[in-house]
């Protein structure tokens, strides 16, 4: 026992010495960079107040929440709400639609900004380049409500320009917004139209950092433009592509609520009912707060696990990851 005490004292000695040193370094950093800490303080406050503090309420997912009793006073029921969700009739449809829309959007929506950035980067006339960038960036600033209104107007069976073109070409009018098989395509491609230009900014910034000497050497060696894109541009922005892919895969179950809800109706609900809209219907409209919290927590945990797994895989494959 004396030896153990001596060992414990020896182990605690260096730790006790490090703590004042760390505190001293922190105080020194605060005095030196106070303006930077002041600049980031509102962002930290935002995340603490609106993202971390509300996590306190996650415990209602494991309780039979009763408003008059409060969170602490409500009885614990364990995993009953999760079991109810897994056994429900809608579970399979919700997972299928959520994953279907997410993977469809990932396949189309992830590659569109990359291709657009590569094409814009090859434009040499500055006036035309700025025009293309302005036109492709503009839809990003439209609100979701305006976007969905435009989609409904363009696809209207009676007055929509798309159906007028179909009839002119000898086809027949299609009620796109009420047919379930069209919902995912409309959702994804309207999103691409709105966000591809804005998403290309990150890739254009990465392309601007590539050494132009590599292109000059490749041109001297007789490489075509496509060869230079494939062997210089793409490898040069590969770390950026990997980081953005990790972020997208980590949110594969996070289909947004607003746009789906605005496009949803009773006729296309078979394809448009996702976890986010189900949480709204059960929690806000049905007042089943504990059950909806459990469904939302399940969705968040799946996203978190995917983010950790994809990040670890990317780090192992090419040493590029978020952390």
C-alpha positions, 0 to 999 in steps of 0.5 A: 500500500505504501508503494501504491500511495507513492505511485499515486503521488508520483502520477498526480504530481506532473498532472498537478503541475500541468494544470496551472501551466494550461490555465496560464496558457489559456489566460495568456491566449485570451489576453492576446486574442481577445478580439477573436474570442469576442468575434466567435462568442455569438456563434458559440452562444447560438449553438449552446442556446439553440443546439446543446441546451435543448438536448436536455429535453431528449429524455422525454423520448424515454418517458411518457411525457405529461405536460402538467407533470413536466419533464422530470415528473413524467414516468420513465417507460424505457424504449417503448416509444422506439419499439412502437415506431419499429413495429408501426405500419409506416416504419418501412415506408418512412425509411424507404422514402427518406433513404430513397430521396436522400440517395437520389439527391446525393447521386444527382445533387452532389455531382451537379455542383462539381460538374458545374464548377469544372465547366465554369472553370474552363470558361475564359471569357470573364464576361460570360463567366460572370453571367453564368455564375450570376444566373446559376447563383440566383435561385439559391436566394429564393425561399422554399415557399417561392420555389415550390410555388414556381414548381407547381405553376410550371407543372400545372396540368392546365396552365403549366408550361411543361404540360403545354410543351408535352401537348405540343409535342403530341403527348398528353397532360400529366398531373406531376404533383399528384402522381407518387412516382414523380415526387422524388424526381421533382424534389431532387431536380428542383433542388439541383436547380436551386442549389447547384450554382451556390454549391459550386462556389466551394469547388471553384475556390479549390480549383483556384488554388491549383498551380497553373504551372501544372496545366502549362506543363501538361499543355506542352506535353500535348494533354487535351483539356479533358485530360488536364481536368481528369489528371490535374483538376480532379486530383487537386480538389479531391480533398474538398470532394471527400470532405463534402461527401462525408458531410452529405453522407452523414446527413443521409437521413436528414431530408428537410421538412419544409420543402417536402411538406409544401409539396406533399398532398394526399395523392402523393403521400405514398412517396412523400411521407418521410421521417421529418413530416411524420415527426411533425404530424405525430408531435405537433398535430397529434400532440404525441411529444414523447413518441415524436421525440423518440422518432426524431432521436432515432433519425439523429442517431442514425445520421451520427453513426453514419457520419462517424463511420464514413469519416473513419472510412475516408481517413483510412482510405486516403487520409482525408477526413473531418477529424 
